[in-house]
């Protein structure tokens, strides 16, 4: 089937960056206008100085569009509404004084207070945690030179290249306006219609369909600054930088079938996990890594470093780890802190600067406007969670909920009043200075032609995944597109996937019952097939190597083997693994030595999806009792289907048989525990997190 045979919206053309322009060429097509009625010539690109230059404040269409979008919701955030935060600190471990004069990067060992908020993007405040979505990873650093916000995600690229498209993207991703569903998911026509008409989204869509979008925990996911920023040294020299947060406990996600069941069993799964880990003293930690590069690298890199839909592989620019982020304190009050915290990309400190990334330029305007509206006015910085921890002085006054105003007579400058009445003055020595980048070019609504390659890095991401991860991606595309009711949208998406990988496109088509693939979409630039795989892009290639920080569910009953249970718990404790007892009822039961065991979960309230591995240790009598529980069969069947490690005692064999995991079905991930010394070996085996060979047989993703 030819791509031209797939119905496309009429009156469309492609811009220099491959973006779709739909035009009012016929008299019966209304012309898009501003709210003032001014006709709009280009709704795809922000006005900037030159195709690769900075955005211009005079762009009234962008300002009106983004302003209205920022004010769509009160008081809930439009995006990232469901979030969870914690306090901690950043500790510098390697000085960056050679490339940056920011105080936070100067003194090794110095600790800077921090607040981090994790979030989903699409869902409302009341949605579930483990949905397929991008996760926000926003870090507020209370430095001695002011607050610095690194407002990032757990994915290093984004769906769009220009901030003028942000309202359209979010509108398409959120619930459809006529029916107000689906909530907290993108498996619907509007989202896939938008991304299939926006080739620039192809790379990010591949990430969103990967396991990166269903993380096991906030603690086990990466964070990225997304954009290219600048570091400025003491002499005013610039170095480009991309920011990375690397979890010290490794990467881990769940499988899709598991995610669905977690949301039913515990919609607060991620929140609870972070709360419990911090309160247990198992403080989450990340390394701050930076990718540093100069103009020479930027010029020879095959993609534009200002394009937010692109990344720089770590094999080309290695990560330099310079500090660690530790979360060691939960909030005192969720609303006062997590809900009222205000992150703004514009919040930077001396030594950090922006680039002309058109998405970043728009975010710098949008975030401040959004917070001003959402938190009631311009004084949201007076709220303690947003206030700097360093001295601050200015002449800003009044406004809604002003907590402090300038003291004395002077509320302006310059003034002739002596100190201290005269108030603060600008400081040329320590004050913030922007990098004096030279810029020229005509005022234009145009995207840089270098932004036009939408498929090469998407292909690189796909081939960097293990076969297990590739299968998960294919299944995710099939699931999402199967919920799309319009055949033309599904076909249009396949034209893009053919540029990513033929096997992926064929697998998705097969899953959708499409026998003939459409022609591949033709972009402004050819697809590069010479980009090598990057191991850093895979979750499974960057696992933890241990079971530390994970959770083990242990099924017990009256008369459980005390020695075996104690050995499992001790081996788990030695490895830093949390254990939880699951039984026929909650409360106290007795093992075979009469010791009281505190059972925290009843079998029908503590399904195996809540645990990273499970052990079955009921007594023979308890096993007989549990055979009558359908949820016990589900407990085992789900753990088996989700490729989890399962330990069991001889008395639990009837339960395995009843769940369809008889002797002929058992593999090396199902481990018999006959004596106490078997327990450490089982915990060591669990370091792999999943027994992935099983998935080929079960295929429950």
LUMBAVO-84380 format. One record per residue (C-alpha): residue in three letters; z, x, y. Coordinates in steps of 0.05 Angstrom, whole numbers, plus 5000, padded with zeros to 4 digits. Each point is the difference from the previous one (the first is absolute). Example, Ala and Ser with C-alpha at 12.3 -4.5 7.8 and 13.67 -1.06 7.14 Angstrom:
REM LUMBAVO-84380
   r    Z    X    Y
 ALA 5156 5246 4910
 SER 4987 5027 5069
REM end
This chain:
REM LUMBAVO-84380
   r    Z    X    Y
 UNK 5000 5000 5000
 UNK 4982 5027 5069
 UNK 5053 5005 5052
 UNK 4954 4961 5046
 UNK 5004 4942 4951
 UNK 5075 4992 5013
 UNK 5012 4950 5056
 UNK 5024 5036 5062
 UNK 5021 4967 5064
 UNK 4940 4988 5044
 UNK 4986 5037 5064
 UNK 5034 5064 4978
 UNK 4986 5072 5015
 UNK 5034 5066 4985
 UNK 5029 5045 5053
 UNK 4999 5076 5004
 UNK 5063 5005 4959
 UNK 4978 4950 4948
 UNK 5040 4943 5029
 UNK 4973 4929 4995
 UNK 4979 4966 5065
 UNK 4986 4925 4998
 UNK 4962 4975 5061
 UNK 4987 4934 5034
 UNK 4924 5003 4997
 UNK 4988 4925 4994
 UNK 5015 4946 5050
 UNK 5045 4964 4951
 UNK 5045 5061 4990
 UNK 5056 5002 5050
 UNK 5010 5064 5038
 UNK 5066 5035 4990
 UNK 5038 5005 5066
 UNK 5066 5024 5027
 UNK 5054 4949 5016
 UNK 4973 5001 5071
 UNK 4930 4981 4974
 UNK 4968 5068 5009
 UNK 4946 5011 4946
 UNK 5015 5056 4951
 UNK 4944 5049 4983
 UNK 5037 5041 4947
 UNK 5060 4976 4961
 UNK 5001 5059 4952
 UNK 5015 5060 5044
 UNK 5049 5016 5054
 UNK 4973 5026 5066
 UNK 5008 5075 5002
 UNK 4976 5061 5036
 UNK 4946 5025 4953
 UNK 4993 4979 4928
 UNK 5056 5047 4979
 UNK 5041 4995 5064
 UNK 5064 4966 5020
 UNK 5007 4925 5009
 UNK 4998 4975 5072
 UNK 5053 4957 5031
 UNK 4948 4960 5037
 UNK 4976 4968 4935
 UNK 5022 4930 5018
 UNK 4972 4969 4937
 UNK 5041 5045 4954
 UNK 5063 4992 5042
 UNK 4994 4925 5000
 UNK 4984 4996 4926
 UNK 5056 5046 4977
 UNK 5049 4970 5051
 UNK 4989 4931 4972
 UNK 5005 5025 4928
 UNK 5065 5037 5016
 UNK 5031 4935 5025
 UNK 4979 4955 4943
 UNK 5069 4997 4967
 UNK 5070 4993 5027
 UNK 5047 5028 4980
 UNK 4975 5023 4932
 UNK 4953 5060 4999
 UNK 4927 4981 4991
 UNK 4992 5055 4948
 UNK 5054 5039 4964
 UNK 5046 4939 5005
 UNK 5036 5013 4935
 UNK 5036 5066 5008
 UNK 5061 5038 4979
 UNK 5032 5059 5034
 UNK 5053 5054 4994
 UNK 5030 5056 5041
 UNK 4997 5074 4984
 UNK 4980 5066 5029
 UNK 4943 5050 5003
 UNK 5018 5073 4985
 UNK 4952 5055 5020
 UNK 4990 5051 4944
 UNK 4941 5040 5028
 UNK 4990 5012 5074
 UNK 4935 4976 5031
 UNK 5012 5038 5065
 UNK 4937 5040 4986
 UNK 4958 4938 5014
 UNK 5046 4949 5034
 UNK 5052 5004 5055
 UNK 5034 4933 4982
 UNK 5075 5011 4996
 UNK 5004 4966 4932
 UNK 4956 5054 4969
 UNK 5036 5060 5030
 UNK 5066 5011 4966
 UNK 5003 5005 4924
 UNK 5059 4962 4972
 UNK 5006 4953 5059
 UNK 5009 4927 4982
 UNK 4968 4944 5041
 UNK 5024 4928 4991
 UNK 4947 4954 4971
 UNK 4988 4927 4984
 UNK 4946 4979 4951
 UNK 4971 4931 4989
 UNK 4957 4985 4939
 UNK 4959 4936 4999
 UNK 4943 4960 4971
 UNK 4942 4983 5047
 UNK 4973 4931 4985
 UNK 5059 4958 4978
 UNK 5050 4962 5043
 UNK 5074 5017 5003
 UNK 5015 4956 4940
 UNK 4946 5028 4954
 UNK 5013 5042 4938
 UNK 5006 5075 4997
 UNK 4954 5021 4943
 UNK 4935 4970 5025
 UNK 4934 5038 5000
 UNK 5000 5025 5072
 UNK 5003 5061 5044
 UNK 5071 5022 5015
 UNK 5022 5020 5069
 UNK 5038 5066 5004
 UNK 5026 5005 5071
 UNK 5048 5056 5021
 UNK 5039 5002 5065
 UNK 5026 5069 5016
 UNK 5054 5003 5054
 UNK 4983 5069 5026
 UNK 5034 5038 5057
 UNK 4936 4989 5041
 UNK 4995 4925 4987
 UNK 4980 4953 4945
 UNK 4940 5019 4957
 UNK 4971 4945 4957
 UNK 4954 5018 4941
 UNK 4974 4931 4986
 UNK 4964 5009 4934
 UNK 4983 4968 4933
 UNK 5005 5019 4927
 UNK 4924 5009 5000
 UNK 4967 5055 5042
 UNK 4940 4960 5024
 UNK 4988 4931 5031
 UNK 4952 4941 4995
 UNK 4968 5006 5069
 UNK 4977 5055 5046
 UNK 5009 4966 5068
 UNK 5061 4963 5024
 UNK 4958 4944 5029
 UNK 4991 4976 4928
 UNK 5074 4997 4985
 UNK 5008 4926 5018
 UNK 4940 4983 4956
 UNK 5025 5041 4941
 UNK 5070 4971 5002
 UNK 4975 4929 5010
 UNK 4955 5008 4939
 UNK 5056 5030 4958
 UNK 5053 4949 5018
 UNK 5002 4929 4973
 UNK 4938 4959 5015
 UNK 5013 4959 5063
 UNK 4979 4932 4975
 UNK 5043 5001 4937
 UNK 5054 5052 5016
 UNK 4992 5034 4932
 UNK 4998 5046 4963
 UNK 5062 5034 5025
 UNK 5013 5075 4995
 UNK 4935 5016 4963
 UNK 4927 5015 5014
 UNK 4971 4964 4939
 UNK 4961 4950 5041
 UNK 4932 4989 5033
 UNK 5016 5019 5071
 UNK 5026 5069 4984
 UNK 4943 5019 4954
 UNK 4949 4969 5047
 UNK 5025 5045 5056
 UNK 5004 5064 4960
 UNK 4933 4988 4965
 UNK 4969 4995 5070
 UNK 5038 5062 5023
 UNK 4976 5059 4958
 UNK 5050 5045 5036
 UNK 5055 4963 4960
 UNK 4973 5023 4932
 UNK 5043 5063 4995
 UNK 5065 4963 5018
 UNK 4983 4942 4954
 UNK 4997 5049 4942
 UNK 5070 5025 5018
 UNK 5024 4928 5007
 UNK 4973 4983 4930
 UNK 5033 5062 4971
 UNK 5072 5004 4976
 UNK 5019 5027 5069
 UNK 5004 4928 5023
 UNK 5053 4980 4948
 UNK 5053 5056 5006
 UNK 5060 5000 4953
 UNK 5046 5015 5058
 UNK 5000 5021 5073
 UNK 5034 5064 4973
 UNK 4940 5018 4957
 UNK 4942 4993 5049
 UNK 4968 5046 5050
 UNK 4995 4989 5074
 UNK 4944 5020 5047
 UNK 4990 5003 5075
 UNK 4928 4977 4987
 UNK 4971 5027 5065
 UNK 4984 5070 5023
 UNK 5049 5023 5053
 UNK 5009 5064 5040
 UNK 5056 5051 4999
 UNK 5007 5039 5066
 UNK 5032 5069 5001
 UNK 5039 5032 5057
 UNK 4936 5029 5030
 UNK 4965 4932 5000
 UNK 4955 5014 4940
 UNK 4982 4943 4955
 UNK 5000 4995 4924
 UNK 4977 4937 4964
 UNK 5051 4970 4952
 UNK 5006 4945 4948
 UNK 5070 4979 4978
 UNK 5021 4988 4928
 UNK 5066 4977 4969
 UNK 5006 5025 4928
 UNK 5053 4965 4956
 UNK 5044 5051 4965
 UNK 5008 4952 4941
 UNK 4926 4997 4988
 UNK 4950 4943 5003
 UNK 5005 4937 4958
 UNK 4969 4931 5000
 UNK 5004 4938 4956
 UNK 4943 4965 4964
 UNK 4973 4934 5025
 UNK 5026 4955 4946
 UNK 5068 5031 5010
 UNK 4997 4990 5076
 UNK 4987 4926 4991
 UNK 5061 4993 4956
 UNK 5045 5043 5045
 UNK 4985 4954 5058
 UNK 5023 4941 4958
 UNK 5062 5035 4973
 UNK 5021 5035 5065
 UNK 4958 4989 5063
 UNK 5046 5050 5035
 UNK 4987 5055 4949
 UNK 4983 5055 5050
 UNK 5055 4981 5048
 UNK 5052 4999 4945
 UNK 4976 5066 4972
 UNK 5007 5036 5067
 UNK 5067 4968 5015
 UNK 5028 5017 4931
 UNK 4974 5072 5000
 UNK 5030 5017 5068
 UNK 5067 4967 4984
 UNK 5002 5037 4934
 UNK 4991 5066 5036
 UNK 4930 5011 4970
 UNK 4971 5013 5069
 UNK 4924 4994 5004
 UNK 4967 5063 5027
 UNK 4930 5018 5024
 UNK 4971 5066 5022
 UNK 4963 4999 5066
 UNK 4933 5034 4989
 UNK 4948 5017 5052
 UNK 4927 5015 4994
 UNK 4981 5047 5056
 UNK 4929 5016 5021
 UNK 4960 5021 5060
 UNK 4935 4982 5035
 UNK 4960 5047 4955
 UNK 5023 4962 4938
 UNK 4988 4933 5035
 UNK 4929 5020 5016
 UNK 4982 5021 4929
 UNK 5038 4944 4965
 UNK 4948 4951 4974
 UNK 5036 4940 5031
 UNK 5027 4985 5069
 UNK 5073 5018 5005
 UNK 5009 4942 5049
 UNK 4978 4948 4949
 UNK 5061 4964 4973
 UNK 4962 4979 4937
 UNK 4996 5073 4978
 UNK 5050 5050 4974
 UNK 5000 5075 4993
 UNK 5010 5021 4927
 UNK 5061 5044 4988
 UNK 4955 5049 4962
 UNK 4963 5014 5066
 UNK 5061 5001 5046
 UNK 5064 5012 4960
 UNK 5064 4964 5017
 UNK 5051 5043 5036
 UNK 5070 4971 4987
 UNK 5045 5009 5060
 UNK 5059 4954 4991
 UNK 5034 4946 4961
 UNK 5015 4927 5016
 UNK 5064 4972 4968
 UNK 5022 4928 5002
 UNK 5075 4998 4990
 UNK 5026 4937 5036
 UNK 4983 4927 4995
 UNK 5000 4957 5062
 UNK 5062 4964 5025
 UNK 4961 4938 5020
 UNK 4929 4985 4977
 UNK 4979 4961 5062
 UNK 5030 5047 5052
 UNK 4968 5061 4968
 UNK 4943 4988 4951
 UNK 4974 4938 5033
 UNK 5007 5023 5072
 UNK 4976 5071 4991
 UNK 4937 5011 5041
 UNK 4950 5053 4979
 UNK 4945 5021 5048
 UNK 4946 5052 4985
 UNK 5002 5019 5073
 UNK 5072 5027 4991
 UNK 4988 5075 4997
 UNK 5037 5060 5026
 UNK 4980 5065 5034
 UNK 4960 5041 4950
 UNK 4966 4940 4968
 UNK 4937 4969 5028
 UNK 4946 4949 4983
 UNK 4927 5008 4983
 UNK 4942 4955 5017
 UNK 5005 4963 4933
 UNK 4977 4930 5023
 UNK 5048 4964 4954
 UNK 5059 5042 5025
 UNK 4979 4989 5073
 UNK 5003 4925 4990
 UNK 5066 5002 4962
 UNK 5031 5038 5058
 UNK 4986 4940 5044
 UNK 5014 4946 4949
 UNK 5068 5021 4973
 UNK 5036 5002 5067
 UNK 4970 4933 5019
 UNK 5021 4970 4933
 UNK 5072 5024 5004
 UNK 5006 4976 5072
 UNK 4981 4930 4979
 UNK 5037 4999 4933
 UNK 5066 5026 5027
 UNK 5001 4958 5063
 UNK 4979 5047 5054
 UNK 4995 5072 5023
 UNK 5072 5018 4986
 UNK 4996 5004 4924
 UNK 5017 5074 5007
 UNK 5070 4978 5021
 UNK 5012 4974 4930
 UNK 5042 5055 4965
 UNK 4951 5010 4942
 UNK 4945 5015 5050
 UNK 5039 5039 5052
 UNK 4991 5076 5003
 UNK 5059 5041 4978
 UNK 4985 5053 5052
 UNK 5014 4992 5075
 UNK 4949 4955 5035
 UNK 4992 4982 5074
 UNK 4948 4958 5036
 UNK 4992 4949 5056
 UNK 4979 4942 4956
 UNK 5042 4939 5016
 UNK 5013 4926 4987
 UNK 4959 4959 4953
 UNK 5023 4956 4942
 UNK 5065 5024 4968
 UNK 5008 5063 5042
 UNK 5061 5039 4973
 UNK 5000 5055 5052
 UNK 4968 5008 5069
 UNK 4996 5060 5047
 UNK 5067 5013 5034
 UNK 5006 5008 5075
 UNK 4950 4992 5056
 UNK 4938 5033 4971
 UNK 4955 4960 4954
 UNK 4936 5036 5019
 UNK 4972 5069 5011
 UNK 4984 5041 5039
 UNK 5063 4987 5041
 UNK 5039 5042 5049
 UNK 5069 4984 4974
 UNK 5043 5059 4978
 UNK 5024 5009 4929
 UNK 5029 4965 4962
 UNK 4978 4939 5041
 UNK 4927 5022 4998
 UNK 4994 4993 4925
 UNK 4953 5035 4951
 UNK 4940 5042 5018
 UNK 4938 5021 4962
 UNK 5005 5067 4965
 UNK 4936 5042 4997
 UNK 5034 5051 4955
 UNK 5025 4955 4943
 UNK 4962 4936 5014
 UNK 4946 4973 4954
 UNK 4930 5027 5011
 UNK 4938 4973 4966
 UNK 4950 5049 4971
 UNK 4946 5010 5053
 UNK 4940 4983 4956
 UNK 4934 5002 5035
 UNK 4961 4936 4992
 UNK 4933 4975 5025
 UNK 4952 4945 4982
 UNK 4974 4933 5023
 UNK 5043 4938 4997
 UNK 4976 4967 4937
 UNK 5018 4952 4944
 UNK 4977 5044 4944
 UNK 5028 5029 4937
 UNK 4990 5074 4984
 UNK 4943 5009 4950
 UNK 5047 5047 4963
 UNK 5041 4938 4981
 UNK 4942 4973 4959
 UNK 5016 5026 4930
 UNK 5040 4944 4969
 UNK 4994 5016 4926
 UNK 5005 5074 4985
 UNK 5076 5005 5005
 UNK 5008 4933 4964
 UNK 4961 5032 4943
 UNK 5043 5062 5003
 UNK 5063 4958 4997
 UNK 4975 4963 4938
 UNK 4979 5062 4961
 UNK 5068 5032 5017
 UNK 5037 4947 4960
 UNK 5018 5005 4926
 UNK 4964 4952 4952
 UNK 5063 4957 5000
 UNK 4999 4995 5075
 UNK 4926 4986 5002
 UNK 5010 4942 4952
 UNK 5054 4972 5044
 UNK 4954 5004 5060
 UNK 4944 4964 4963
 UNK 5048 4946 4977
 UNK 5027 4991 5071
 UNK 4930 4990 5028
 UNK 4986 4950 4946
 UNK 5064 4961 5012
 UNK 4991 4998 5076
 UNK 4926 4983 4999
 UNK 5011 4947 4946
 UNK 5041 4962 5052
 UNK 4941 5002 5048
 UNK 4963 4933 4996
 UNK 4936 5022 5035
 UNK 4952 5035 4952
 UNK 4963 5036 5057
 UNK 5064 5035 5022
 UNK 5012 5026 4929
 UNK 4929 5025 4996
 UNK 5004 5033 5068
 UNK 5062 5038 4979
 UNK 4964 5026 4939
 UNK 4946 5031 5044
 UNK 5055 5044 5030
 UNK 5033 5016 4933
 UNK 4934 5026 4973
 UNK 5005 5055 5053
 UNK 5070 5016 4975
 UNK 4987 5005 4926
 UNK 4949 4967 4954
 UNK 5050 4990 4943
 UNK 5050 4968 5048
 UNK 4947 4952 5027
 UNK 4977 4983 4930
 UNK 5071 4989 4975
 UNK 5016 4954 5059
 UNK 4935 4962 4990
 UNK 5015 4991 4926
 UNK 5068 4973 5017
 UNK 4969 4950 5047
 UNK 4946 4978 4951
 UNK 4944 5031 5042
 UNK 4945 5027 4955
 UNK 4953 5030 5052
 UNK 5027 5047 5052
 UNK 4973 4995 5071
 UNK 4970 5061 5033
 UNK 5048 5049 5032
 UNK 5013 4989 5074
 UNK 4964 5049 5045
 UNK 5044 5034 5052
 UNK 4983 5041 5062
 UNK 5015 5064 4962
 UNK 4985 5017 4927
 UNK 5056 5000 4949
 UNK 5023 5070 4983
 UNK 5009 5011 4925
 UNK 5022 5073 5006
 UNK 5072 4986 5022
 UNK 5046 5025 4945
 UNK 5059 4962 4972
 UNK 5066 5010 5036
 UNK 5062 4998 4955
 UNK 5044 4983 5060
 UNK 4967 4931 5003
 UNK 5026 4979 4932
 UNK 5069 4971 4987
 UNK 5002 5019 4927
 UNK 4982 5072 5015
 UNK 5060 5003 5048
 UNK 5055 4969 4958
 UNK 5072 5021 5005
 UNK 5005 5040 4936
 UNK 5069 4970 4987
 UNK 5033 4933 4992
 UNK 5048 5012 5058
 UNK 5010 4943 5048
 UNK 4973 4948 4952
 UNK 5035 4941 4967
 UNK 5012 4989 4925
 UNK 5014 4931 4972
 UNK 5044 5000 4937
 UNK 5004 4937 4958
 UNK 5069 4993 4968
 UNK 5041 4947 4965
 UNK 5068 4991 4968
 UNK 5010 5056 4950
 UNK 4949 5048 5031
 UNK 5004 5071 4971
 UNK 5048 5033 5049
 UNK 4980 5072 4983
 UNK 4926 4987 5009
 UNK 5010 4961 5065
 UNK 5045 5054 5028
 UNK 4950 5054 4982
 UNK 4943 4963 5035
 UNK 5041 4988 5062
 UNK 5024 5072 5003
 UNK 4929 5028 4991
 UNK 4976 4953 5055
 UNK 5057 5020 5046
 UNK 4986 5074 4990
 UNK 4928 4988 5021
 UNK 5019 4958 5061
 UNK 4977 4935 4970
 UNK 5033 4933 5016
 UNK 5016 4957 4940
 UNK 5013 4925 4997
 UNK 5025 4959 4941
 UNK 4962 4937 4980
 UNK 5028 4951 4950
 UNK 5003 4929 4974
 UNK 5047 4985 5057
 UNK 5028 5034 5062
 UNK 5072 5022 5004
 UNK 5041 5040 4950
 UNK 4982 5011 4927
 UNK 5029 5049 4949
 UNK 4965 5056 4963
 UNK 5016 5017 4927
 UNK 5061 5040 5023
 UNK 5028 4944 5041
 UNK 4982 5031 5067
 UNK 4984 4950 5054
 UNK 4928 5005 5026
 UNK 4982 4970 5068
 UNK 4934 4963 4990
 UNK 4965 4992 5068
 UNK 4939 4960 4979
 UNK 4988 4942 4953
 UNK 4937 5010 4959
 UNK 4965 4943 5035
 UNK 5018 5027 5068
 UNK 4988 5074 4988
 UNK 4929 5007 4973
 UNK 4973 5067 4981
 UNK 4955 5003 5062
 UNK 5062 5018 5040
 UNK 5008 5065 4961
 UNK 4959 5064 4992
 UNK 5017 5004 4926
 UNK 5043 4960 4952
 UNK 5045 5012 4940
 UNK 5017 4947 4948
 UNK 5070 5010 4972
 UNK 5026 4932 4977
 UNK 5042 4995 4937
 UNK 4969 4967 4939
 UNK 5038 4936 5017
 UNK 4978 5005 5073
 UNK 4929 5011 4979
 UNK 5001 4936 4959
 UNK 5028 4962 5059
 UNK 4947 5028 5047
 UNK 4943 4982 4953
 UNK 5007 4929 5025
 UNK 4988 5021 5072
 UNK 4927 4994 5023
 UNK 5018 5045 5059
 UNK 5022 5054 4951
 UNK 4931 5000 4970
 UNK 4970 5002 5070
 UNK 5047 5058 5017
 UNK 4971 5042 4944
 UNK 4928 4975 5004
 UNK 4996 5016 5075
 UNK 5030 5069 4992
 UNK 4950 5013 4945
 UNK 4941 4972 5040
 UNK 5020 5039 5062
 UNK 4998 5065 4960
 UNK 5074 5014 5010
 UNK 5042 5044 4955
 UNK 5043 4959 4952
 UNK 5060 5028 4963
 UNK 5030 4959 4944
 UNK 5053 5002 4946
 UNK 4989 4977 4928
 UNK 5035 4934 5014
 UNK 4948 4984 5054
 UNK 4940 5003 4953
 UNK 4998 4924 4989
 UNK 4994 4991 5075
 UNK 4941 5047 5003
 UNK 4967 4964 4943
 UNK 5011 4932 5033
 UNK 4968 5026 5064
 UNK 4937 5022 4964
 UNK 5019 5073 4998
 UNK 5006 5011 4926
 UNK 4998 5066 4965
 UNK 4924 5003 5001
 UNK 4998 4990 5075
 UNK 5051 5053 5019
 UNK 4977 5064 5033
 UNK 5032 5064 5025
 UNK 5027 4962 5060
 UNK 5044 4957 4956
 UNK 5057 5046 4978
 UNK 5052 4986 4946
 UNK 5071 5021 5018
 UNK 5042 5012 4938
 UNK 5053 5048 5025
 UNK 5030 5022 5065
 UNK 4959 5064 5005
 UNK 4936 4958 5003
 UNK 5018 4974 5069
 UNK 4982 5063 5042
 UNK 4933 5005 4966
 UNK 4985 4927 5018
 UNK 5019 5011 5073
 UNK 4956 5062 5002
 UNK 4942 4961 4972
 UNK 5009 4948 5055
 UNK 4983 5054 5052
 UNK 4927 4980 4988
 UNK 5020 4931 5028
 UNK 4947 4964 4958
 UNK 4968 5010 4932
 UNK 4930 4989 5027
 UNK 4962 5007 4933
 UNK 5029 4932 4981
 UNK 4966 4966 5058
 UNK 4931 5007 4969
 UNK 5023 4956 4943
 UNK 5042 4950 5039
 UNK 4961 4995 5066
 UNK 5050 4956 5036
 UNK 4985 5026 5070
REM end
